[in-house]
C-alpha cells in the first residue's frame, strides 16, 4: 500500500473527513478504500479491473453520496460535492450552506428573487 493510500485509510478508519470527486473516487476504488462505505463515482464499470474494489453493492447512482466521514461525487457534481463537504465539516449551518450553493447554482438575480439581496 502506498503512503497516500495508507494516509487515506487511516483517516477513514479514524472517522476523519475525506472527500473525493471524479478521478479521486477512482483512486479510492482502485485501492480498496471504499469498503464499508456507500459511495458513487463516474461509473462503476470503470472499476471492473480493480481487484481491491470489493463492495460493488454499496455503489449508488447519484451525483453525490455522503456516508459518515466520506463524501464521493461524480465529475459532473462539483456544486453538490462542495455542499456535502461543507455540511460534513460543519462549515456553516446547513441552511446557510444551502443558500450559498443556491447563489452559485442559480446566480445572483435568481438568488435575490428567492432570498433577497445578500449584500444589504
HUFEN-V830731 format. One record per backbone hydrogen bond with DSSP energy under -0.5 kcal/mol. CO is the residue of the C=O (numbers start at 1). NH is the residue of the N-H. If there is no record, write none. Layout:
# HUFEN-V830731
co=CO nh=NH
co=CO nh=NH
This chain:
# HUFEN-V830731
co=2 nh=6
co=3 nh=7
co=4 nh=8
co=5 nh=9
co=6 nh=10
co=7 nh=11
co=8 nh=12
co=9 nh=13
co=10 nh=14
co=11 nh=16
co=12 nh=15
co=18 nh=71
co=20 nh=73
co=21 nh=24
co=22 nh=25
co=22 nh=26
co=23 nh=27
co=24 nh=28
co=25 nh=29
co=26 nh=30
co=27 nh=31
co=28 nh=33
co=28 nh=34
co=29 nh=32
co=32 nh=35
co=34 nh=37
co=39 nh=60
co=43 nh=46
co=44 nh=47
co=45 nh=48
co=47 nh=50
co=49 nh=51
co=50 nh=53
co=52 nh=54
co=54 nh=56
co=55 nh=58
co=56 nh=59
co=58 nh=39
co=60 nh=62
co=63 nh=74
co=65 nh=67
co=65 nh=72
co=67 nh=70
co=69 nh=18
co=70 nh=67
co=71 nh=20
co=72 nh=65
co=73 nh=22
co=74 nh=77
co=77 nh=81
co=78 nh=82
co=79 nh=83
co=80 nh=84
co=81 nh=85
co=82 nh=86
co=83 nh=87
co=84 nh=88
co=85 nh=89
co=86 nh=91
co=87 nh=90
co=93 nh=97
co=94 nh=98
co=95 nh=99
co=96 nh=100
co=97 nh=101
co=98 nh=102
co=99 nh=103
co=100 nh=104
co=101 nh=105
co=102 nh=106
co=103 nh=107
co=107 nh=111
co=108 nh=112
co=109 nh=113
co=110 nh=114
co=111 nh=115
co=111 nh=116
co=112 nh=116
co=117 nh=120
